[in-house]
Amino acid sequence: MSRELRDAFGCFATGVTLVTTHWNGQDWGMTCSSFNAVSLDPALVLWNIRHSSASHEAFVRGGGYTVSVLGIEHKELAQAFARGTQAERFAAGQFMRRDNQRLQLVDALAWFDCTLQQAVTAGDHDILIGQINHSGSRLGKGLVFERGQFAVDTLEVGVAPTSSFE
């Protein structure tokens, strides 16, 4: 991909999440900024994983995943999950093990535990669509990723935006 295209993509600020799964007796996790809602009924979400990712097989074959939405206090955790071994990644935060064996960040802003419904190949990535089985949230400010850097979301917590879309 050209530097110019990467720079253009970077202009779109996204939220930052950790996505985890448990496959073949091992915990797998990575930082993800491609997470998005798909549908309310049924409750579906998606995220993308590169085919060449070391954890691609685990996420495609693991049967599901848990998404933990990161707050501004999780910047170092997001960086830890973007590098290092799987064991080093999970050692950087506090996680709880769900009944399905997947790990969830204890103090996530929001979390979504999902069953994998479909993996759609698109270019050099797979789009992993999951049905939400359980979810939750708390108040706080979200960590965002823009122009190759982590930043703090500027919206005030609990204040609705003043503009609307029709």
One Martini backbone bead per residue (centre of mass of N, CA, C, O) as a GRO file, in nm:
protein
  166
    1MET     BB    1   0.099   0.034   0.020
    2SER     BB    2   0.077   0.352   0.008
    3ARG     BB    3   0.152   0.627   0.189
    4GLU     BB    4  -0.084   0.800   0.092
    5LEU     BB    5  -0.308   0.600   0.174
    6ARG     BB    6  -0.238   0.572   0.472
    7ASP     BB    7  -0.277   0.874   0.536
    8ALA     BB    8  -0.574   0.887   0.455
    9PHE     BB    9  -0.680   0.674   0.655
   10GLY     BB   10  -0.566   0.832   0.917
   11CYS     BB   11  -0.797   1.062   0.919
   12PHE     BB   12  -0.966   0.833   1.051
   13ALA     BB   13  -1.104   0.807   1.342
   14THR     BB   14  -1.074   0.554   1.598
   15GLY     BB   15  -1.130   0.315   1.790
   16VAL     BB   16  -1.011   0.106   2.066
   17THR     BB   17  -0.925  -0.245   2.080
   18LEU     BB   18  -0.963  -0.566   2.218
   19VAL     BB   19  -0.901  -0.893   2.087
   20THR     BB   20  -1.025  -1.218   2.185
   21THR     BB   21  -0.914  -1.564   2.225
   22HIS     BB   22  -0.963  -1.933   2.236
   23TRP     BB   23  -0.706  -2.162   2.114
   24ASN     BB   24  -0.554  -2.448   2.164
   25GLY     BB   25  -0.503  -2.357   2.480
   26GLN     BB   26  -0.490  -2.042   2.391
   27ASP     BB   27  -0.424  -1.710   2.416
   28TRP     BB   28  -0.562  -1.438   2.214
   29GLY     BB   29  -0.436  -1.106   2.107
   30MET     BB   30  -0.543  -0.768   1.988
   31THR     BB   31  -0.524  -0.481   1.834
   32CYS     BB   32  -0.818  -0.272   1.736
   33SER     BB   33  -0.974  -0.035   1.475
   34SER     BB   34  -1.220  -0.206   1.304
   35PHE     BB   35  -1.453  -0.181   1.480
   36ASN     BB   36  -1.816  -0.264   1.433
   37ALA     BB   37  -2.132  -0.214   1.369
   38VAL     BB   38  -2.418  -0.384   1.206
   39SER     BB   39  -2.655  -0.495   1.416
   40LEU     BB   40  -2.946  -0.527   1.627
   41ASP     BB   41  -3.129  -0.740   1.431
   42PRO     BB   42  -2.917  -0.889   1.490
   43ALA     BB   43  -2.644  -0.886   1.704
   44LEU     BB   44  -2.379  -0.723   1.524
   45VAL     BB   45  -2.028  -0.753   1.449
   46LEU     BB   46  -1.700  -0.615   1.343
   47TRP     BB   47  -1.376  -0.719   1.206
   48ASN     BB   48  -1.027  -0.706   1.113
   49ILE     BB   49  -0.791  -0.946   0.955
   50ARG     BB   50  -0.492  -1.033   0.864
   51HIS     BB   51  -0.367  -1.302   0.699
   52SER     BB   52  -0.057  -1.257   0.824
   53SER     BB   53  -0.139  -1.304   1.097
   54ALA     BB   54  -0.051  -1.495   1.371
   55SER     BB   55  -0.381  -1.498   1.470
   56HIS     BB   56  -0.577  -1.583   1.244
   57GLU     BB   57  -0.649  -1.882   1.300
   58ALA     BB   58  -0.764  -1.841   1.584
   59PHE     BB   59  -1.003  -1.650   1.497
   60VAL     BB   60  -1.130  -1.837   1.274
   61ARG     BB   61  -1.129  -2.118   1.470
   62GLY     BB   62  -1.238  -2.027   1.775
   63GLY     BB   63  -1.570  -1.934   1.746
   64GLY     BB   64  -1.471  -1.654   1.882
   65TYR     BB   65  -1.508  -1.327   2.055
   66THR     BB   66  -1.361  -1.054   2.247
   67VAL     BB   67  -1.451  -0.714   2.305
   68SER     BB   68  -1.245  -0.438   2.421
   69VAL     BB   69  -1.299  -0.121   2.515
   70LEU     BB   70  -1.096   0.160   2.524
   71GLY     BB   71  -0.950   0.382   2.731
   72ILE     BB   72  -0.734   0.637   2.806
   73GLU     BB   73  -0.588   0.442   3.026
   74HIS     BB   74  -0.497   0.218   2.773
   75LYS     BB   75  -0.246   0.290   2.598
   76GLU     BB   76  -0.027   0.081   2.691
   77LEU     BB   77  -0.198  -0.168   2.629
   78ALA     BB   78  -0.228  -0.121   2.327
   79GLN     BB   79   0.078  -0.136   2.273
   80ALA     BB   80   0.126  -0.423   2.387
   81PHE     BB   81  -0.086  -0.560   2.174
   82ALA     BB   82   0.106  -0.468   1.917
   83ARG     BB   83   0.318  -0.645   2.076
   84GLY     BB   84   0.463  -0.920   2.137
   85THR     BB   85   0.365  -1.164   2.316
   86GLN     BB   86   0.095  -1.307   2.438
   87ALA     BB   87   0.187  -1.312   2.734
   88GLU     BB   88   0.273  -1.010   2.748
   89ARG     BB   89   0.003  -0.887   2.685
   90PHE     BB   90  -0.166  -1.009   2.931
   91ALA     BB   91   0.035  -0.893   3.158
   92ALA     BB   92  -0.060  -0.573   3.108
   93GLY     BB   93  -0.338  -0.677   3.240
   94GLN     BB   94  -0.680  -0.712   3.345
   95PHE     BB   95  -0.841  -1.032   3.351
   96MET     BB   96  -1.126  -1.225   3.259
   97ARG     BB   97  -1.276  -1.539   3.259
   98ARG     BB   98  -1.484  -1.685   3.068
   99ASP     BB   99  -1.675  -1.960   3.011
  100ASN     BB  100  -1.535  -1.974   2.706
  101GLN     BB  101  -1.218  -1.872   2.789
  102ARG     BB  102  -1.224  -1.589   2.736
  103LEU     BB  103  -1.083  -1.271   2.750
  104GLN     BB  104  -1.152  -0.984   2.968
  105LEU     BB  105  -1.145  -0.667   3.035
  106VAL     BB  106  -1.223  -0.539   3.334
  107ASP     BB  107  -1.201  -0.200   3.249
  108ALA     BB  108  -1.384  -0.166   3.024
  109LEU     BB  109  -1.603   0.034   2.861
  110ALA     BB  110  -1.658  -0.215   2.672
  111TRP     BB  111  -1.834  -0.529   2.585
  112PHE     BB  112  -1.808  -0.823   2.352
  113ASP     BB  113  -1.956  -1.138   2.319
  114CYS     BB  114  -1.879  -1.368   2.047
  115THR     BB  115  -2.000  -1.539   1.772
  116LEU     BB  116  -1.896  -1.676   1.495
  117GLN     BB  117  -2.055  -1.639   1.171
  118GLN     BB  118  -1.834  -1.487   0.971
  119ALA     BB  119  -1.590  -1.508   0.702
  120VAL     BB  120  -1.469  -1.242   0.496
  121THR     BB  121  -1.310  -1.201   0.208
  122ALA     BB  122  -1.086  -0.897   0.176
  123GLY     BB  123  -0.827  -0.920   0.034
  124ASP     BB  124  -0.584  -0.911   0.306
  125HIS     BB  125  -0.858  -0.979   0.459
  126ASP     BB  126  -1.079  -1.051   0.728
  127ILE     BB  127  -1.420  -1.050   0.806
  128LEU     BB  128  -1.552  -1.059   1.140
  129ILE     BB  129  -1.861  -1.194   1.219
  130GLY     BB  130  -2.059  -1.129   1.517
  131GLN     BB  131  -2.255  -1.256   1.772
  132ILE     BB  132  -2.406  -1.127   2.041
  133ASN     BB  133  -2.428  -1.253   2.379
  134HIS     BB  134  -2.259  -1.031   2.542
  135SER     BB  135  -2.277  -0.715   2.737
  136GLY     BB  136  -2.110  -0.394   2.824
  137SER     BB  137  -2.083  -0.086   3.036
  138ARG     BB  138  -1.920   0.238   3.089
  139LEU     BB  139  -1.798   0.514   3.195
  140GLY     BB  140  -1.601   0.716   2.963
  141LYS     BB  141  -1.307   0.760   2.778
  142GLY     BB  142  -1.192   0.718   2.460
  143LEU     BB  143  -0.973   0.560   2.265
  144VAL     BB  144  -0.781   0.682   1.989
  145PHE     BB  145  -0.706   0.656   1.629
  146GLU     BB  146  -0.471   0.888   1.462
  147ARG     BB  147  -0.223   0.919   1.248
  148GLY     BB  148  -0.062   0.679   1.413
  149GLN     BB  149  -0.214   0.763   1.690
  150PHE     BB  150  -0.286   0.812   2.010
  151ALA     BB  151  -0.595   0.942   2.154
  152VAL     BB  152  -0.832   1.167   2.279
  153ASP     BB  153  -1.145   1.195   2.328
  154THR     BB  154  -1.352   1.504   2.318
  155LEU     BB  155  -1.597   1.404   2.436
  156GLU     BB  156  -1.838   1.430   2.657
  157VAL     BB  157  -1.960   1.265   2.907
  158GLY     BB  158  -2.313   1.249   2.854
  159VAL     BB  159  -2.302   1.413   2.583
  160ALA     BB  160  -2.476   1.509   2.325
  161PRO     BB  161  -2.485   1.573   2.021
  162THR     BB  162  -2.590   1.860   1.825
  163SER     BB  163  -2.602   1.691   1.582
  164SER     BB  164  -2.776   1.556   1.292
  165PHE     BB  165  -2.897   1.272   1.110
  166GLU     BB  166  -3.107   1.201   0.799
   0.00000   0.00000   0.00000
